[in-house]
Amino acid sequence: MHGFWWWIIVGGVAGALAKMVLPGDKSEPKGCIMTILLGIVGSLAMGFLVHDVLHSTHFGGTVDSIIGATLGAMLLIWVARMFQKNQS
């Protein structure tokens, strides 16, 4: 089940969890598509970090994927906010 739809499901869950932890203000983009994209990109970023940088194969299950994707999405939210503050 690790196909296209799997990434959509994990991305949606991870993006929603990340936005619940770091909701932000009204100026940030919101919506279902943005939340799913945030989760997907977060999972890719965390997958790169865990597998390629840390040389670990520990992650791989459903819960691990969601946790990793959520942490990755939260990291992306934080970086975007820091970038946005520097632009102001």
Rosetta constraint file for C-alpha pairs under 8 A:
AtomPair CA 1 CA 5 HARMONIC 7.93 0.50
AtomPair CA 1 CA 6 HARMONIC 6.13 0.50
AtomPair CA 2 CA 6 HARMONIC 5.28 0.50
AtomPair CA 2 CA 7 HARMONIC 7.20 0.50
AtomPair CA 3 CA 7 HARMONIC 6.64 0.50
AtomPair CA 4 CA 8 HARMONIC 6.54 0.50
AtomPair CA 5 CA 9 HARMONIC 6.18 0.50
AtomPair CA 6 CA 10 HARMONIC 6.10 0.50
AtomPair CA 7 CA 11 HARMONIC 5.65 0.50
AtomPair CA 7 CA 40 HARMONIC 6.41 0.50
AtomPair CA 8 CA 12 HARMONIC 5.95 0.50
AtomPair CA 8 CA 36 HARMONIC 6.61 0.50
AtomPair CA 8 CA 40 HARMONIC 7.03 0.50
AtomPair CA 9 CA 13 HARMONIC 6.27 0.50
AtomPair CA 10 CA 14 HARMONIC 5.92 0.50
AtomPair CA 10 CA 39 HARMONIC 7.18 0.50
AtomPair CA 10 CA 40 HARMONIC 7.26 0.50
AtomPair CA 10 CA 65 HARMONIC 7.19 0.50
AtomPair CA 10 CA 66 HARMONIC 5.83 0.50
AtomPair CA 10 CA 69 HARMONIC 7.45 0.50
AtomPair CA 11 CA 15 HARMONIC 5.77 0.50
AtomPair CA 11 CA 35 HARMONIC 7.68 0.50
AtomPair CA 11 CA 36 HARMONIC 4.86 0.50
AtomPair CA 11 CA 37 HARMONIC 6.64 0.50
AtomPair CA 11 CA 38 HARMONIC 7.07 0.50
AtomPair CA 11 CA 39 HARMONIC 3.90 0.50
AtomPair CA 11 CA 40 HARMONIC 4.31 0.50
AtomPair CA 11 CA 41 HARMONIC 7.84 0.50
AtomPair CA 11 CA 42 HARMONIC 7.89 0.50
AtomPair CA 11 CA 43 HARMONIC 7.11 0.50
AtomPair CA 11 CA 66 HARMONIC 7.81 0.50
AtomPair CA 11 CA 69 HARMONIC 6.98 0.50
AtomPair CA 12 CA 16 HARMONIC 6.05 0.50
AtomPair CA 12 CA 32 HARMONIC 7.77 0.50
AtomPair CA 12 CA 35 HARMONIC 6.25 0.50
AtomPair CA 12 CA 36 HARMONIC 4.18 0.50
AtomPair CA 12 CA 37 HARMONIC 7.68 0.50
AtomPair CA 12 CA 39 HARMONIC 5.99 0.50
AtomPair CA 12 CA 40 HARMONIC 7.61 0.50
AtomPair CA 13 CA 17 HARMONIC 6.17 0.50
AtomPair CA 13 CA 36 HARMONIC 7.62 0.50
AtomPair CA 13 CA 39 HARMONIC 7.28 0.50
AtomPair CA 13 CA 66 HARMONIC 7.04 0.50
AtomPair CA 13 CA 70 HARMONIC 7.96 0.50
AtomPair CA 14 CA 18 HARMONIC 6.07 0.50
AtomPair CA 14 CA 36 HARMONIC 7.70 0.50
AtomPair CA 14 CA 39 HARMONIC 4.89 0.50
AtomPair CA 14 CA 40 HARMONIC 7.85 0.50
AtomPair CA 14 CA 66 HARMONIC 5.62 0.50
AtomPair CA 14 CA 67 HARMONIC 7.25 0.50
AtomPair CA 14 CA 69 HARMONIC 5.51 0.50
AtomPair CA 14 CA 70 HARMONIC 4.30 0.50
AtomPair CA 14 CA 73 HARMONIC 7.02 0.50
AtomPair CA 15 CA 19 HARMONIC 6.14 0.50
AtomPair CA 15 CA 35 HARMONIC 4.73 0.50
AtomPair CA 15 CA 36 HARMONIC 5.54 0.50
AtomPair CA 15 CA 37 HARMONIC 7.47 0.50
AtomPair CA 15 CA 38 HARMONIC 5.48 0.50
AtomPair CA 15 CA 39 HARMONIC 4.01 0.50
AtomPair CA 15 CA 40 HARMONIC 7.67 0.50
AtomPair CA 15 CA 69 HARMONIC 7.84 0.50
AtomPair CA 15 CA 70 HARMONIC 6.32 0.50
AtomPair CA 15 CA 73 HARMONIC 6.24 0.50
AtomPair CA 16 CA 20 HARMONIC 6.17 0.50
AtomPair CA 16 CA 35 HARMONIC 6.13 0.50
AtomPair CA 16 CA 36 HARMONIC 7.67 0.50
AtomPair CA 16 CA 39 HARMONIC 7.71 0.50
AtomPair CA 17 CA 21 HARMONIC 6.34 0.50
AtomPair CA 17 CA 70 HARMONIC 6.35 0.50
AtomPair CA 18 CA 22 HARMONIC 5.98 0.50
AtomPair CA 18 CA 23 HARMONIC 7.76 0.50
AtomPair CA 18 CA 39 HARMONIC 7.85 0.50
AtomPair CA 18 CA 70 HARMONIC 5.45 0.50
AtomPair CA 18 CA 71 HARMONIC 7.28 0.50
AtomPair CA 18 CA 73 HARMONIC 6.01 0.50
AtomPair CA 18 CA 74 HARMONIC 5.23 0.50
AtomPair CA 19 CA 23 HARMONIC 4.68 0.50
AtomPair CA 19 CA 24 HARMONIC 7.66 0.50
AtomPair CA 19 CA 35 HARMONIC 7.62 0.50
AtomPair CA 19 CA 74 HARMONIC 7.68 0.50
AtomPair CA 22 CA 74 HARMONIC 7.10 0.50
AtomPair CA 22 CA 77 HARMONIC 7.66 0.50
AtomPair CA 24 CA 28 HARMONIC 6.68 0.50
AtomPair CA 29 CA 34 HARMONIC 6.97 0.50
AtomPair CA 30 CA 34 HARMONIC 6.02 0.50
AtomPair CA 30 CA 35 HARMONIC 6.81 0.50
AtomPair CA 31 CA 35 HARMONIC 6.11 0.50
AtomPair CA 32 CA 36 HARMONIC 6.16 0.50
AtomPair CA 33 CA 37 HARMONIC 6.10 0.50
AtomPair CA 34 CA 38 HARMONIC 5.96 0.50
AtomPair CA 35 CA 39 HARMONIC 6.27 0.50
AtomPair CA 36 CA 40 HARMONIC 6.15 0.50
AtomPair CA 37 CA 41 HARMONIC 6.01 0.50
AtomPair CA 38 CA 42 HARMONIC 5.90 0.50
AtomPair CA 38 CA 73 HARMONIC 5.65 0.50
AtomPair CA 38 CA 76 HARMONIC 7.60 0.50
AtomPair CA 39 CA 43 HARMONIC 6.04 0.50
AtomPair CA 39 CA 69 HARMONIC 5.87 0.50
AtomPair CA 39 CA 70 HARMONIC 6.45 0.50
AtomPair CA 39 CA 72 HARMONIC 7.53 0.50
AtomPair CA 39 CA 73 HARMONIC 5.29 0.50
AtomPair CA 40 CA 44 HARMONIC 6.26 0.50
AtomPair CA 40 CA 69 HARMONIC 7.00 0.50
AtomPair CA 40 CA 73 HARMONIC 7.90 0.50
AtomPair CA 41 CA 45 HARMONIC 6.08 0.50
AtomPair CA 41 CA 69 HARMONIC 7.94 0.50
AtomPair CA 41 CA 72 HARMONIC 7.63 0.50
AtomPair CA 41 CA 73 HARMONIC 6.97 0.50
AtomPair CA 42 CA 46 HARMONIC 6.05 0.50
AtomPair CA 42 CA 68 HARMONIC 7.87 0.50
AtomPair CA 42 CA 69 HARMONIC 5.02 0.50
AtomPair CA 42 CA 70 HARMONIC 6.68 0.50
AtomPair CA 42 CA 71 HARMONIC 7.13 0.50
AtomPair CA 42 CA 72 HARMONIC 3.90 0.50
AtomPair CA 42 CA 73 HARMONIC 3.98 0.50
AtomPair CA 42 CA 74 HARMONIC 7.50 0.50
AtomPair CA 42 CA 75 HARMONIC 7.52 0.50
AtomPair CA 42 CA 76 HARMONIC 6.57 0.50
AtomPair CA 43 CA 47 HARMONIC 5.82 0.50
AtomPair CA 43 CA 65 HARMONIC 7.22 0.50
AtomPair CA 43 CA 66 HARMONIC 7.81 0.50
AtomPair CA 43 CA 68 HARMONIC 6.12 0.50
AtomPair CA 43 CA 69 HARMONIC 3.61 0.50
AtomPair CA 43 CA 70 HARMONIC 7.09 0.50
AtomPair CA 43 CA 72 HARMONIC 5.69 0.50
AtomPair CA 43 CA 73 HARMONIC 7.00 0.50
AtomPair CA 44 CA 48 HARMONIC 6.10 0.50
AtomPair CA 44 CA 69 HARMONIC 7.34 0.50
AtomPair CA 44 CA 72 HARMONIC 7.80 0.50
AtomPair CA 45 CA 49 HARMONIC 6.23 0.50
AtomPair CA 45 CA 69 HARMONIC 7.95 0.50
AtomPair CA 45 CA 72 HARMONIC 5.98 0.50
AtomPair CA 46 CA 50 HARMONIC 5.99 0.50
AtomPair CA 46 CA 68 HARMONIC 5.85 0.50
AtomPair CA 46 CA 69 HARMONIC 6.27 0.50
AtomPair CA 46 CA 71 HARMONIC 7.34 0.50
AtomPair CA 46 CA 72 HARMONIC 5.03 0.50
AtomPair CA 47 CA 51 HARMONIC 5.80 0.50
AtomPair CA 47 CA 52 HARMONIC 7.78 0.50
AtomPair CA 47 CA 68 HARMONIC 7.34 0.50
AtomPair CA 47 CA 69 HARMONIC 7.88 0.50
AtomPair CA 48 CA 52 HARMONIC 5.27 0.50
AtomPair CA 48 CA 53 HARMONIC 6.81 0.50
AtomPair CA 49 CA 53 HARMONIC 4.96 0.50
AtomPair CA 49 CA 54 HARMONIC 6.31 0.50
AtomPair CA 50 CA 54 HARMONIC 5.09 0.50
AtomPair CA 50 CA 55 HARMONIC 6.43 0.50
AtomPair CA 50 CA 56 HARMONIC 5.72 0.50
AtomPair CA 50 CA 57 HARMONIC 7.50 0.50
AtomPair CA 50 CA 59 HARMONIC 7.77 0.50
AtomPair CA 51 CA 55 HARMONIC 4.87 0.50
AtomPair CA 51 CA 56 HARMONIC 5.02 0.50
AtomPair CA 51 CA 57 HARMONIC 6.02 0.50
AtomPair CA 52 CA 56 HARMONIC 7.57 0.50
AtomPair CA 59 CA 64 HARMONIC 5.37 0.50
AtomPair CA 59 CA 65 HARMONIC 6.65 0.50
AtomPair CA 59 CA 68 HARMONIC 7.90 0.50
AtomPair CA 60 CA 64 HARMONIC 5.98 0.50
AtomPair CA 60 CA 65 HARMONIC 6.02 0.50
AtomPair CA 61 CA 65 HARMONIC 5.91 0.50
AtomPair CA 62 CA 66 HARMONIC 6.26 0.50
AtomPair CA 63 CA 67 HARMONIC 6.08 0.50
AtomPair CA 64 CA 68 HARMONIC 5.90 0.50
AtomPair CA 65 CA 69 HARMONIC 5.90 0.50
AtomPair CA 66 CA 70 HARMONIC 5.94 0.50
AtomPair CA 67 CA 71 HARMONIC 6.17 0.50
AtomPair CA 68 CA 72 HARMONIC 6.07 0.50
AtomPair CA 69 CA 73 HARMONIC 6.01 0.50
AtomPair CA 70 CA 74 HARMONIC 6.09 0.50
AtomPair CA 71 CA 75 HARMONIC 6.14 0.50
AtomPair CA 72 CA 76 HARMONIC 6.26 0.50
AtomPair CA 73 CA 77 HARMONIC 6.21 0.50
AtomPair CA 74 CA 78 HARMONIC 6.18 0.50
AtomPair CA 75 CA 79 HARMONIC 6.15 0.50
AtomPair CA 76 CA 80 HARMONIC 6.04 0.50
AtomPair CA 77 CA 81 HARMONIC 6.17 0.50
AtomPair CA 78 CA 82 HARMONIC 6.23 0.50
AtomPair CA 79 CA 83 HARMONIC 6.11 0.50
AtomPair CA 80 CA 84 HARMONIC 6.01 0.50
AtomPair CA 81 CA 85 HARMONIC 6.12 0.50
AtomPair CA 82 CA 86 HARMONIC 6.35 0.50
AtomPair CA 83 CA 87 HARMONIC 6.38 0.50
AtomPair CA 84 CA 88 HARMONIC 6.54 0.50
